[in-house]
């Protein structure tokens, strides 16, 4: 090395032998590094880089310099296992391969070996850049080149991994196609054929689990059989083949129930275990997999010996796994499940205690960030389910953990659409809020039941509203921090809209920016929570916070859980009251919901003159089984005066039942009619308690009223039938609005998406008459039909309209919720309330436009009946519920029952 350094010193920059001297010294240093005589590799790679820079593309020694640098980077990766060096090697290989065709010197000295090493060591990178690099390598290893099959397989592995992360079916389809090509290029006798057969089989099983194609599973088993044949007794990989074939047979048994499949699966995995004696590195995996087969058999046909053996094998597997083993949580989770099964047969409480403990350990062993984060959520959900079923004391803690994990996971998503997708991606997550509330209710912890329900049910709204939190108190305490959070919230709100770009590259950049801003926003929030009076800033609200929703009347929360159905009444002050609903189950509620839908469709088809017997029976059922027990508490316990206001906060199946029109349809002995719910109380709905509290807080900001009437009766071809009464309805509303208010009308060609949005932003009161359409699968696409484009719920949510007060949505389906998140009310009326409107009239389903005109006229007459010029009385949106109650009573002779019950009030 000293001699080579001396030569380099005598060949300075510009000397014709400078590059050769650099290379020779670098080679000497690399040899010392390889032989562990030298630790410094940075100088060596720097010398090779300098040499490469002196041999640019086109230079006769360019390829050799590339090869030298690759070799140095490979050795550095081999010793340090730092991914950046193998990534750079791969990028350099993609430049080197075209320069080394067969017959060249570099090809003869083993370029293939270097490329093969890089291909196999290059970590799986599922980013667009990582996949692109794999595709480049494949292109540089054309058909006929000996590395072509391996290049196919490595690209396929990257695509398979991306499919498991992102779920794009195109990725798994391409994976299978690439692996079929690789096998065709590896005939019997080829050294890689067995591995490629195994990999294709695995990909087919994955697609089977995603799409359920039985041919995929059968083909996978055939491929595993051939792979097993190619790894005979004595082969080092035979335990893999036995284990994989056994796993595929278990999958087929679960699908078809053929006892021969499960019997053979047990036999294969027992043989695999004999090939992995104590001390074998795969013994823990084989033990766990064999236990899974035995547990699967027991689930179908219980044999205590098999289940006990499965539990013993899971325990041994767990003991063998290192604390940092990435699969440790799976074994813990499966052991927990086996112990729960054991408890159902033995009733030994120790089984449940151990099962819950292992579930908690599984949760703790998973990483807190991606990719383990989603698995943590699944384990937490299962912990909650097990604790609930077996009445374990940790159930409420488990539910709380679920909400915290899901909240963090969803908050990391950069758009409203992706947040909803994330929230609905976990099996069983949708019912967690009501199940948690049911659990807390059974434990007589009604305050926590209210808190948990609110935390779960209001997730989508609360995540969005965090960026619109009023900061008045913070401004007076720490104006600099308030300013920073305000600006970050605005930037975040803008960034989450940018991530929906149709340009993938732009969307990726926006998502990265969103994550950066989210980190800064969280840091600012953490700083605020360190202030004395702000320790609970933006944390889930406490019962005391939520009770503010009941300031003007009790809130009735209706809980529809698979474990029980009940109501919790939150009074103006004091503790909540539990109202059991023993006659109602979730199954019966879903049936009641479906019967209502059929009855409404029947009445709309047959016309108002047909007797409403079905509807009357259903409304009587709602009265007797749901609302009457609640009314008894309101009257006899809370002593609530008749004609007082109450708020209904339904969840799950309750959201699709018209609770506000519950009716006994009963004649008393003296000939009088038994009063219905609307006779007793003035009913409003609240999507969440937080939404109602927020609207009340914003009521402090009263401004001079301005009233916009927006109507679109001629939406255009393919957008719905013409609404002939729209213009006359707008004219009527315009006349009824007090002259003291500024009034504008937008209709016809001016009632466009942009025009309607502008009117919503610029006016405090709005009446909107048009077609409304709820999208049950993607509620943020629910929309009002305008002249040009749809005005969507997402459009409305992206506007912050703090001056807004009241809106009447004279459009059908504006107050119907979401199929995938039934415990969270996401619809047009709730969206307008979120955006700033404190009081909203919405409609549950389609209504006759001409008939609706009677309700609209009566409503505005009552709404403004006390307003006279000069008397100092202001337009008050909190009168809307009373005005609607009066209006529906007033039009009973003109408007049939099924049309009156459509109108509901939401908000203050």
C-alpha positions in Angstrom: 0.0 0.0 0.0 2.9 2.4 0.8 4.5 1.7 -2.6 1.2 2.3 -4.4 0.6 5.5 -2.4 4.1 6.6 -3.4 3.3 6.0 -7.1 0.1 8.0 -6.8 2.0 10.8 -5.1 4.3 10.9 -8.2 1.2 10.9 -10.6 -0.8 13.9 -9.6 -4.0 15.1 -11.2 -3.4 15.6 -14.9 -0.7 12.9 -15.1 -1.6 10.3 -17.8 -1.1 7.5 -15.2 -3.1 9.2 -12.4 -6.2 7.0 -13.0 -4.1 3.8 -13.1 -2.3 4.8 -9.9 -5.7 5.5 -8.2 -7.0 2.1 -9.2 -3.9 0.2 -8.1 -3.9 1.8 -4.7 -7.7 1.2 -4.3 -7.2 -2.5 -5.2 -4.4 -2.8 -2.6 -6.5 -1.2 0.1 -9.5 -3.4 -0.9 -7.4 -6.6 -0.6 -6.4 -5.5 2.9 -10.0 -4.7 3.8 -11.1 -8.2 2.6 -8.4 -9.8 4.6 -9.3 -7.8 7.7 -6.0 -6.0 7.7 -7.7 -2.6 7.1 -10.9 -1.2 8.6 -11.1 2.0 6.6 -13.3 1.4 3.5 -14.4 5.0 2.9 -11.0 6.0 1.4 -11.0 2.9 -0.8 -14.4 3.5 -2.3 -13.5 7.2 -2.8 -10.5 6.2 -4.8 -12.6 3.9 -7.0 -15.1 6.7 -7.5 -12.3 9.1 -8.5 -11.0 6.5 -11.0 -14.6 6.1 -12.4 -14.9 9.9 -12.8 -11.6 9.9 -14.9 -13.1 7.1 -17.1 -16.5 8.5 -18.2 -18.9 6.8 -20.5 -17.2 6.1 -23.8 -13.8 5.7 -22.2 -12.3 2.2 -22.9 -11.8 1.6 -19.2 -15.2 2.9 -18.1 -16.7 -0.6 -17.8 -13.7 -1.9 -15.8 -14.0 1.1 -13.4 -17.7 0.4 -12.9 -16.9 -3.2 -12.1 -14.2 -2.2 -9.6 -16.5 0.2 -7.7 -19.3 -2.5 -7.7 -16.9 -5.0 -6.2 -15.8 -2.6 -3.5 -19.4 -1.8 -2.6 -20.4 -5.5 -2.5 -17.6 -6.2 -0.1 -18.6 -3.2 2.1 -22.2 -4.5 2.1 -21.0 -8.0 2.9 -19.3 -6.8 6.0 -21.6 -4.0 7.1 -25.1 -5.0 5.7 -25.9 -1.4 5.0 -28.6 -1.3 2.4 -27.4 1.9 0.7 -24.3 0.1 -0.7 -26.2 -2.8 -2.3 -28.7 -0.3 -3.8 -25.9 1.7 -5.4 -24.3 -1.6 -6.6 -27.6 -2.5 -8.3 -27.8 0.9 -10.0 -24.2 0.5 -11.2 -24.9 -3.0 -12.4 -27.7 -1.7 -14.6 -25.1 0.5 -16.3 -22.4 -2.2 -16.5 -24.4 -5.1 -18.0 -24.9 -3.5 -21.5 -21.1 -3.0 -21.7 -20.3 -6.7 -21.0 -21.7 -9.0 -23.7 -20.4 -12.6 -23.9 -16.9 -12.8 -25.2 -15.6 -9.7 -23.4 -12.9 -9.7 -20.8 -15.3 -8.5 -18.0 -17.8 -11.2 -18.8 -15.1 -13.8 -18.5 -13.9 -12.6 -15.1 -17.3 -13.0 -13.5 -19.6 -10.0 -14.0 -22.5 -12.5 -13.8 -21.4 -13.5 -10.3 -21.4 -9.9 -9.1 -24.8 -9.2 -10.7 -26.3 -12.4 -9.3 -25.1 -11.4 -5.8 -26.5 -7.9 -6.1 -29.9 -9.3 -7.4 -30.2 -11.6 -4.4 -28.9 -9.3 -1.8 -30.8 -6.2 -3.0 -33.5 -5.6 -0.3 -37.1 -5.7 -1.4 -38.1 -2.2 -2.2 -41.7 -1.7 -3.2 -41.4 2.0 -4.1 -41.8 3.0 -7.7 -38.1 3.6 -7.8 -37.4 0.1 -6.4 -39.7 -1.7 -8.8 -38.3 0.4 -11.7 -34.7 -0.7 -10.8 -35.8 -4.4 -10.8 -37.4 -3.9 -14.2 -34.2 -2.3 -15.5 -32.1 -5.3 -14.3 -34.6 -7.6 -16.0 -34.3 -5.7 -19.3 -30.5 -6.0 -19.1 -30.8 -9.8 -18.6 -32.7 -10.7 -21.8 -34.1 -14.1 -22.6 -31.2 -16.5 -23.1 -29.0 -14.8 -20.6 -28.4 -17.2 -17.7 -29.5 -14.7 -15.1 -32.9 -13.9 -16.8 -35.0 -16.4 -14.7 -33.6 -15.1 -11.5 -34.2 -11.5 -12.6 -37.8 -12.5 -13.3 -38.2 -14.1 -9.9 -36.7 -11.1 -8.0 -38.9 -8.6 -9.8 -41.9 -11.0 -9.0 -40.9 -11.0 -5.3 -40.9 -7.2 -5.2 -44.3 -7.0 -6.8 -45.7 -9.7 -4.5 -44.5 -7.7 -1.5 -46.1 -4.6 -2.8 -49.4 -6.4 -3.3 -49.4 -7.5 0.3 -48.7 -3.9 1.4 -51.1 -2.1 -1.0 -53.5 -4.7 -2.3 -53.4 -3.8 -6.0 -54.5 -7.0 -7.8 -52.4 -6.2 -10.9 -49.3 -6.7 -8.8 -50.1 -10.3 -7.8 -51.3 -11.1 -11.3 -48.0 -9.9 -12.8 -46.1 -11.8 -10.1 -47.7 -15.0 -11.1 -47.1 -14.3 -14.8 -43.4 -13.6 -14.2 -43.0 -16.7 -12.1 -44.6 -18.8 -14.8 -42.1 -17.5 -17.3 -39.2 -18.3 -14.9 -40.4 -21.9 -14.5 -40.7 -22.3 -18.3 -37.0 -21.3 -18.6 -36.0 -23.8 -16.0 -36.7 -27.4 -17.2 -36.5 -30.5 -15.1 -32.9 -30.8 -13.8 -32.4 -27.0 -13.5 -31.0 -26.1 -10.1 -33.5 -23.3 -9.6 -36.6 -25.1 -10.7 -37.7 -26.3 -7.2 -37.4 -22.8 -5.7 -39.3 -21.2 -8.5 -42.1 -23.8 -8.3 -42.3 -23.1 -4.6 -42.4 -19.3 -5.2 -45.2 -19.6 -7.8 -47.2 -21.8 -5.5 -46.9 -19.2 -2.7 -48.1 -16.5 -5.1 -51.1 -18.6 -6.2 -52.1 -19.2 -2.6 -51.9 -15.5 -1.9 -54.2 -14.7 -4.8 -56.6 -17.4 -3.7 -56.9 -15.8 -0.3 -57.6 -12.5 -2.0 -59.9 -13.6 -4.8 -61.0 -17.1 -3.8 -60.3 -18.8 -7.2 -60.3 -22.6 -6.4 -58.1 -23.3 -9.4 -55.3 -21.2 -7.9 -55.3 -23.3 -4.8 -55.4 -26.6 -6.7 -52.5 -25.5 -8.9 -50.5 -24.4 -5.9 -50.8 -27.8 -4.3 -49.7 -29.5 -7.5 -46.7 -27.2 -7.7 -45.8 -27.8 -4.1 -46.0 -31.6 -4.8 -43.5 -31.3 -7.6 -41.3 -29.1 -5.5 -41.3 -31.7 -2.7 -40.4 -34.4 -5.2 -37.4 -32.3 -6.3 -36.2 -32.0 -2.7 -36.0 -35.7 -1.7 -35.1 -37.2 1.7 -31.8 -35.8 2.8 -32.1 -32.5 0.9 -31.5 -29.5 3.2 -34.7 -27.7 2.0 -37.1 -30.7 2.3 -38.6 -29.3 5.6 -39.7 -26.2 3.6 -41.4 -28.3 1.0 -43.2 -30.5 3.6 -44.3 -27.4 5.5 -45.5 -25.4 2.5 -47.5 -28.3 1.1 -49.1 -28.9 4.5 -50.1 -25.2 4.7 -51.8 -25.3 1.3 -53.7 -28.5 2.3 -54.9 -26.7 5.5 -56.2 -23.8 3.3 -58.1 -26.3 1.1 -59.5 -28.1 4.1 -60.9 -24.8 5.4 -62.5 -24.2 2.1 -63.9 -27.7 1.3 -63.8 -29.6 4.5 -62.1 -32.8 3.1 -60.8 -34.7 6.1 -58.0 -36.3 3.9 -56.5 -32.8 3.4 -56.2 -32.0 7.1 -55.0 -35.5 7.9 -52.2 -35.4 5.3 -51.3 -31.8 6.4 -50.7 -33.1 9.9 -48.6 -35.9 8.6 -46.5 -33.6 6.4 -45.8 -31.2 9.2 -45.0 -33.9 11.6 -42.4 -35.1 9.1 -41.1 -31.6 8.8 -40.7 -31.4 12.6 -38.6 -34.6 12.6 -36.2 -32.8 10.2 -35.9 -29.9 12.6 -34.7 -31.4 15.9 -33.9 -29.2 18.9 -31.3 -26.7 17.9 -32.5 -26.5 14.3 -33.0 -22.8 13.2 -36.5 -23.5 11.8 -37.9 -25.7 14.7 -39.8 -22.8 16.2 -41.6 -22.1 12.9 -42.4 -25.7 12.2 -43.8 -26.2 15.7 -46.0 -23.2 15.3 -47.3 -24.3 11.9 -48.0 -27.9 13.1 -49.9 -26.4 16.1 -52.0 -24.4 13.6 -53.0 -27.5 11.7 -54.0 -29.3 14.9 -55.9 -26.3 16.1 -57.7 -26.1 12.7 -58.7 -29.8 13.0 -60.0 -29.2 16.5 -62.1 -26.3 15.4 -64.0 -28.6 13.0 -63.9 -31.8 15.2 -62.8 -31.3 18.8 -60.3 -33.8 20.1 -58.8 -32.7 23.5 -55.5 -34.5 22.7 -55.0 -32.5 19.5 -55.8 -29.2 21.2 -53.5 -29.9 24.2 -50.7 -30.9 21.8 -51.2 -27.7 19.7 -51.0 -25.5 22.9 -47.8 -27.3 24.0 -46.3 -26.8 20.5 -47.2 -23.1 20.5 -45.6 -22.7 24.0 -42.4 -24.4 22.9 -42.3 -22.3 19.7 -42.8 -19.2 21.8 -39.9 -20.1 24.1 -37.6 -20.7 21.1 -38.3 -17.4 19.5 -36.0 -14.4 20.2 -37.6 -11.3 21.6 -36.9 -9.4 18.3 -38.2 -12.2 16.0 -40.6 -10.6 13.5 -43.0 -13.5 13.8 -43.1 -13.7 17.6 -46.5 -11.9 17.7 -48.0 -14.4 15.4 -47.2 -17.3 17.7 -48.4 -15.4 20.7 -51.6 -14.5 19.0 -52.2 -18.1 17.9 -51.4 -19.4 21.4 -53.9 -17.0 22.8 -56.6 -18.2 20.3 -55.9 -21.9 21.2 -56.2 -21.2 24.9 -59.5 -19.5 24.3 -60.7 -22.6 22.5 -59.5 -24.7 25.4 -61.5 -22.5 27.8 -64.7 -23.1 25.9 -64.4 -26.8 26.6 -62.8 -26.8 30.1 -64.1 -23.5 31.6 -60.7 -23.0 33.3 -60.3 -19.3 34.1 -56.5 -19.7 33.9 -56.8 -20.3 30.2 -58.5 -16.9 29.7 -56.0 -15.1 31.9 -53.1 -16.6 29.9 -54.8 -15.9 26.6 -55.3 -12.3 27.3 -51.7 -12.0 28.7 -50.3 -13.4 25.4 -52.5 -11.1 23.4 -51.1 -8.1 25.3 -47.6 -9.5 24.8 -48.2 -9.9 21.0 -49.3 -6.3 20.9 -46.2 -5.1 22.8 -43.9 -7.1 20.6 -45.1 -5.5 17.4 -43.3 -2.3 16.2 -45.2 0.9 16.8 -44.7 2.1 13.2 -45.3 0.7 9.7 -45.3 -2.1 8.7 -46.1 -3.6 12.1 -48.6 -0.9 13.0 -51.6 -2.5 11.1 -50.8 -5.8 12.7 -50.9 -4.2 16.1 -54.4 -2.9 15.3 -55.6 -6.4 14.4 -54.1 -7.9 17.5 -55.7 -5.2 19.7 -59.1 -5.8 18.0 -58.8 -9.5 18.8 -57.8 -8.8 22.4 -60.9 -6.7 22.7 -63.0 -9.4 21.2 -61.6 -12.1 23.5 -61.8 -10.0 26.6 -65.5 -9.1 25.7 -66.5 -12.7 25.0 -64.9 -14.1 28.1 -65.8 -11.1 30.3 -62.2 -10.3 31.2 -61.4 -7.3 33.2 -59.0 -5.9 30.5 -61.8 -5.4 28.0 -62.2 -1.6 28.4 -58.5 -1.2 28.3 -58.4 -3.2 25.0 -61.1 -1.1 23.4 -59.2 2.1 24.5 -56.1 0.7 22.9 -58.0 0.0 19.7 -59.2 3.5 19.4 -55.8 5.0 20.1 -54.1 2.8 17.5 -56.7 3.3 14.8 -56.7 7.1 15.4 -52.9 7.2 15.0 -53.1 5.0 11.9 -55.8 7.0 10.3 -54.2 10.4 11.1 -51.1 9.3 9.2 -53.2 9.1 6.0 -52.9 12.2 3.9 -56.4 12.5 2.4 -60.0 12.3 3.6 -60.6 9.3 1.2 -57.5 7.4 2.4 -58.4 8.1 6.0 -61.8 6.5 5.5 -60.2 3.5 3.7 -57.8 3.0 6.5 -60.6 3.2 9.1 -62.7 0.5 7.3 -59.8 -1.8 6.4 -59.9 -3.8 9.6 -62.4 -6.6 10.1 -64.5 -5.9 13.1 -63.4 -2.3 13.6 -66.6 -0.8 12.5 -68.6 -2.1 15.5 -65.9 -1.3 18.1 -67.5 2.0 19.3 -70.9 0.5 20.1 -69.3 -2.7 21.5 -67.0 -0.6 23.8 -70.0 1.4 25.0 -72.0 -1.8 25.6 -69.1 -3.2 27.6 -68.8 -0.1 29.7 -72.5 0.0 30.3 -72.5 -3.6 31.6 -69.8 -2.5 34.0 -71.9 0.4 35.2 -69.4 2.9 33.9 -71.8 5.1 31.8 -69.5 8.1 31.7 -66.8 6.0 30.0 -69.4 4.5 27.7 -70.2 7.9 26.5 -66.5 8.8 26.1 -65.6 5.6 24.2 -68.6 5.9 21.9 -67.8 9.5 21.1 -64.1 8.7 20.5 -65.0 5.9 18.1 -68.1 7.2 16.3 -66.8 10.7 15.7 -63.4 9.7 14.4 -63.6 10.9 10.8 -65.2 14.2 11.8 -62.8 14.7 14.8 -59.7 14.1 12.7 -60.9 16.8 10.2 -62.1 19.2 12.9 -58.7 19.2 14.7 -57.5 21.5 11.9 -60.3 23.9 12.7 -60.2 24.0 16.4 -61.0 27.5 17.9 -57.9 28.9 19.5 -59.2 32.0 21.4 -58.0 30.8 24.8 -54.6 29.8 23.4 -54.2 33.2 21.7 -54.7 35.0 25.0 -52.2 32.6 26.8 -49.5 32.1 24.1 -50.1 34.0 20.9 -46.9 32.7 19.2 -47.8 29.1 19.7 -51.4 29.8 18.6 -50.1 31.5 15.4 -47.8 28.5 14.7 -50.6 25.9 15.1 -53.1 28.1 13.1 -50.6 28.3 10.2 -49.7 24.6 10.3 -53.4 23.7 10.4 -54.1 25.8 7.3 -51.1 24.2 5.5 -52.2 20.7 6.5 -55.8 21.3 5.4 -54.5 22.5 2.0 -52.0 19.5 1.8 -54.7 16.9 2.4 -56.6 18.1 -0.7 -53.4 18.0 -2.8 -52.8 14.3 -2.2 -55.8 13.3 -4.3 -54.0 14.4 -7.5 -54.4 12.1 -10.5 -50.7 12.5 -11.2 -49.0 9.7 -9.1 -45.8 11.5 -8.8 -47.5 14.7 -7.6 -49.6 12.7 -5.2 -46.5 11.0 -3.7 -44.8 14.4 -3.3 -48.0 15.8 -1.6 -48.2 12.8 0.7 -44.6 13.3 1.8 -45.3 17.0 2.4 -48.4 16.0 4.4 -46.4 13.7 6.6 -43.8 16.4 7.2 -46.4 18.9 8.2 -48.2 16.3 10.4 -45.0 15.8 12.3 -44.6 19.6 12.9 -48.3 19.9 13.8 -48.0 17.0 16.4 -45.0 18.7 17.9 -46.8 22.0 18.3 -49.8 20.2 19.9 -47.4 18.4 22.3 -45.9 21.8 23.2 -49.4 23.2 23.9 -50.3 20.3 26.2 -47.3 21.3 28.3 -49.0 24.5 29.2 -50.8 24.5 32.5 -54.4 25.0 31.3 -54.1 23.0 28.1 -53.1 19.5 29.2 -56.1 17.9 27.4 -55.8 20.0 24.3 -57.3 18.0 21.3 -57.4 14.8 23.3 -60.6 12.8 23.2 -63.3 14.8 25.2 -64.2 13.8 28.7 -67.8 13.2 29.8 -67.8 16.7 31.4 -66.8 18.2 28.0 -69.4 16.2 26.2 -72.2 17.1 28.6 -72.2 20.6 27.2 -74.2 19.1 24.3 -77.1 18.6 26.6 -77.1 22.2 27.8 -80.5 22.9 26.2 -82.0 19.4 26.6 -81.0 15.8 27.2 -79.2 13.8 24.5 -80.3 10.3 23.9 -77.5 8.0 22.6 -78.9 4.8 21.1 -76.3 1.9 21.1 -76.8 -1.0 18.8 -74.1 -3.6 19.6 -73.9 -7.3 18.8 -73.7 -7.8 22.6 -76.6 -5.7 23.7 -78.8 -2.8 22.7 -79.6 0.1 25.0 -79.8 3.9 25.3 -77.8 6.3 27.4 -79.5 9.6 28.3 -77.0 12.4 28.9 -78.9 15.0 31.1 -78.2 18.7 31.4 -76.3 18.0 34.6 -75.3 15.0 36.6 -74.6 11.4 35.7 -75.9 9.7 32.6 -78.9 7.3 32.8 -78.9 3.8 31.3 -82.0 2.6 29.5 -81.9 -1.1 28.7 -83.7 -2.2 25.6 -84.2 -5.9 26.3 -86.7 -6.5 23.6 -84.3 -5.4 20.9 -81.2 -7.1 19.4 -78.9 -6.0 16.6 -80.3 -8.7 14.3 -83.9 -7.4 15.0 -82.8 -3.8 14.4 -81.2 -4.7 11.0 -84.5 -6.5 10.1 -86.5 -3.5 11.2 -84.3 -1.2 9.1 -84.8 -3.4 6.0 -88.6 -3.5 6.6 -88.8 0.3 6.8 -86.9 0.5 3.5 -89.4 -1.9 1.9 -92.4 -0.2 3.3 -91.3 3.2 2.1 -90.6 1.8 -1.4 -94.1 0.2 -1.4 -95.9 3.3 -0.4 -94.0 5.5 -2.9 -95.0 3.1 -5.7 -98.6 2.5 -4.7 -99.4 6.2 -3.8 -100.7 8.0 -0.8 -104.3 6.6 -1.0 -103.1 3.0 -0.2 -103.4 2.2 3.6 -100.2 2.5 5.4 -100.6 -0.6 7.5 -97.0 -1.8 7.2 -95.6 1.6 8.1 -98.0 1.9 11.1 -96.9 -1.5 12.4 -93.3 -0.5 12.1 -93.7 2.9 13.8 -95.6 1.2 16.6 -92.7 -1.3 17.1 -90.3 1.6 17.3 -92.5 3.2 19.9 -93.1 0.1 22.1 -89.6 -1.4 22.0 -87.3 1.5 21.6 -88.7 4.9 22.5 -91.3 4.1 25.2 -88.6 2.9 27.7 -86.7 6.1 27.0 -89.7 8.3 27.4 -90.5 6.7 30.8 -87.0 7.8 32.0 -87.4 11.3 30.5 -90.8 11.8 32.2 -90.4 9.9 35.5 -86.7 10.2 36.3 -85.6 13.5 34.7 -89.1 15.1 35.1 -88.7 16.6 31.6 -91.6 18.9 30.7 -93.5 18.1 27.6 -92.6 20.1 24.5 -89.0 20.3 25.7 -86.2 19.7 23.3 -84.4 16.4 23.1 -81.5 15.2 20.8 -81.3 11.7 19.4 -77.8 10.4 18.7 -78.2 7.0 17.0 -75.5 4.5 16.1 -75.2 1.5 13.7 -78.7 0.2 12.6 -80.4 2.9 14.6 -79.2 5.5 12.1 -81.5 4.1 9.4 -84.7 4.0 11.6 -86.9 7.1 11.8 -86.9 7.3 15.5 -88.4 10.8 15.6 -91.8 9.6 14.4 -92.2 6.7 16.8 -96.0 6.4 17.3 -98.2 4.2 19.5 -101.3 4.6 17.1 -103.5 3.9 20.1 -106.9 5.3 21.1 -107.6 5.8 24.8 -110.8 4.7 26.5 -112.1 8.3 26.4 -111.6 8.5 22.7 -108.5 10.6 22.8 -105.4 9.6 20.9 -102.3 8.5 22.7 -99.6 11.1 22.0 -96.7 10.2 19.8 -93.0 11.3 20.3 -93.4 14.5 18.2 -96.4 15.4 20.4 -94.4 15.0 23.6 -91.0 16.5 22.6 -89.3 18.5 20.0 -86.8 16.1 18.5 -83.5 16.9 16.8 -80.6 14.6 15.8 -76.9 15.0 16.5 -74.3 13.1 14.5 -72.0 13.2 17.5 -72.0 15.1 20.8 -68.8 16.9 19.8 -70.5 18.2 16.7 -73.3 19.7 18.8 -70.9 21.2 21.3 -68.9 22.7 18.5 -71.9 24.3 16.9 -73.0 25.8 20.2 -69.5 27.3 20.7 -69.7 28.9 17.3 -73.1 30.4 18.0 -71.4 33.2 19.9 -70.3 34.7 16.6 -73.6 36.2 15.4 -73.5 38.3 12.2 -75.9 40.2 10.0 -78.1 37.6 8.3 -78.0 37.0 4.6 -80.2 34.4 2.9 -79.4 32.5 -0.3 -81.9 30.3 -2.1 -80.2 27.9 -4.4 -82.3 25.7 -6.8 -81.6 23.4 -9.7 -84.8 22.0 -11.2 -83.3 21.2 -14.7 -80.1 19.3 -13.9 -79.5 18.1 -17.5 -79.5 14.8 -19.3 -78.6 11.8 -17.2 -78.7 13.7 -13.9 -82.2 13.0 -12.8 -85.8 14.0 -13.7 -86.8 17.6 -13.8 -88.1 19.1 -10.5 -90.9 21.3 -11.8 -91.7 22.9 -8.4 -88.2 24.2 -7.7 -88.5 27.7 -9.0 -91.9 28.3 -7.4 -90.5 26.9 -4.1 -87.6 29.3 -4.3 -89.9 32.2 -5.0 -92.1 31.2 -2.0 -89.1 31.0 0.4 -87.8 34.3 -0.9 -91.1 36.0 0.0 -91.2 34.4 3.5 -87.7 35.5 4.5 -87.7 38.8 6.5 -86.9 41.9 4.5 -84.2 42.8 7.0 -82.0 40.0 5.7 -80.0 40.4 2.5 -81.6 38.0 0.0 -80.2 36.4 -3.2 -81.5 33.6 -5.5 -79.4 31.3 -7.6 -81.2 29.0 -10.0 -81.1 27.7 -13.6 -77.9 28.3 -15.5 -76.3 30.1 -12.5 -76.9 27.2 -10.1 -73.5 25.6 -10.9 -71.1 23.8 -8.6 -68.9 27.0 -8.3 -72.0 29.2 -7.9 -73.5 27.0 -5.1 -70.2 26.8 -3.2 -69.8 30.6 -3.4 -73.3 31.1 -2.0 -72.6 28.6 0.8 -69.5 30.5 1.8 -70.9 34.1 1.5 -74.3 33.6 3.2 -75.4 32.8 6.7 -78.7 31.2 5.8 -79.2 28.9 2.8 -82.2 27.0 1.3 -81.1 24.4 -1.3 -83.6 22.7 -3.6 -82.3 20.1 -6.0 -81.6 16.4 -6.4 -79.5 15.0 -3.6 -77.7 11.7 -3.9 -76.1 9.7 -1.1 -73.2 7.4 -2.2 -73.5 4.5 0.3 -70.0 3.1 -0.5 -68.0 6.3 -0.7 -70.0 8.9 1.3 -67.6 11.8 0.5 -68.8 11.5 -3.1 -72.4 12.1 -2.0 -73.6 15.2 -3.8 -76.1 17.8 -4.8 -76.9 17.8 -8.5 -76.0 21.2 -10.1 -76.2 22.4 -13.7 -72.6 21.5 -14.6 -70.9 19.4 -12.0 -71.9 17.7 -8.8 -71.4 19.6 -5.6 -69.9 16.9 -3.4 -69.7 16.4 0.4 -65.9 16.6 0.0 -66.3 20.0 -1.7 -68.4 21.3 1.2 -66.1 19.8 3.9 -63.0 21.5 2.3 -64.7 24.9 3.0 -64.6 26.4 6.4 -67.7 28.5 6.9 -67.7 29.8 10.5 -70.3 32.5 9.8 -72.9 30.0 8.5 -76.0 29.5 10.7 -78.8 27.6 9.0 -79.5 25.5 5.9 -82.6 23.7 4.6 -81.7 20.9 2.3 -84.8 20.3 0.2 -83.1 17.4 -1.5 -83.6 13.7 -1.0 -81.1 11.4 0.8 -79.3 14.3 2.5 -79.4 12.7 6.0 -78.7 9.0 5.2 -75.5 7.5 6.4 -72.6 5.3 5.3 -72.7 1.5 4.8 -69.1 0.9 5.7 -68.9 3.1 8.8 -72.4 2.6 10.2 -71.3 3.8 13.6 -70.2 7.1 12.2 -72.9 9.3 10.5 -71.3 10.6 7.3 -73.9 12.3 5.1 -74.6 15.6 3.4 -76.4 17.2 6.3 -73.7 16.2 8.8 -71.1 17.5 6.3 -72.8 20.9 6.2 -72.9 21.0 10.0 -69.2 20.2 10.2 -68.4 23.0 7.7 -70.1 25.6 9.9 -73.9 25.4 9.6 -75.2 25.2 13.2 -78.7 24.1 12.3 -79.7 21.9 9.4 -82.9 20.5 8.0 -82.2 17.3 6.0 -84.3 14.5 4.3 -84.1 10.8 4.8 -85.3 9.7 1.4 -87.1 10.8 -1.7 -90.1 13.1 -1.3 -92.6 14.4 -3.8 -91.4 17.9 -4.8 -94.9 19.4 -4.9 -95.9 17.9 -1.6 -92.7 19.0 0.1 -93.6 22.6 -0.8 -96.4 22.5 1.9 -93.8 21.5 4.5 -91.4 24.2 3.4 -94.0 26.9 3.4 -95.3 26.0 6.9 -91.8 25.7 8.2 -90.7 29.2 7.2 -94.0 30.7 8.4 -93.3 29.4 11.9 -89.6 30.1 11.7 -90.1 33.8 11.0 -93.6 34.4 12.6 -92.3 36.6 15.4 -90.1 38.7 13.2 -91.3 42.2 12.4 -89.4 45.1 11.1 -88.0 47.3 13.8 -88.9 45.1 16.8 -85.3 44.1 17.5 -85.9 40.3 17.1 -83.2 38.6 15.1 -83.3 35.5 12.9 -82.5 32.6 15.2 -81.4 29.3 13.7 -82.0 27.5 17.1 -85.8 27.9 16.4 -85.6 25.4 13.4 -86.4 22.3 15.4 -89.5 23.9 16.9 -90.6 25.3 13.5 -90.2 21.9 11.8 -92.2 20.3 14.6 -95.0 22.8 14.2 -94.9 22.6 10.4 -95.3 18.8 10.3 -98.2 19.0 12.7 -99.8 21.8 10.6 -99.7 19.9 7.3 -101.0 16.6 8.5 -104.1 16.9 6.3 -102.2 17.9 3.2 -99.0 15.7 3.4 -99.1 12.0 3.9 -97.3 10.3 6.8 -94.5 8.8 4.7 -93.7 12.3 3.3 -93.9 14.2 6.6 -91.5 11.8 8.4 -88.8 12.4 5.8 -87.8 15.8 7.3 -85.4 15.8 10.2 -83.5 18.5 12.1 -79.8 18.3 13.0 -77.9 20.6 15.2 -78.6 23.4 17.7 
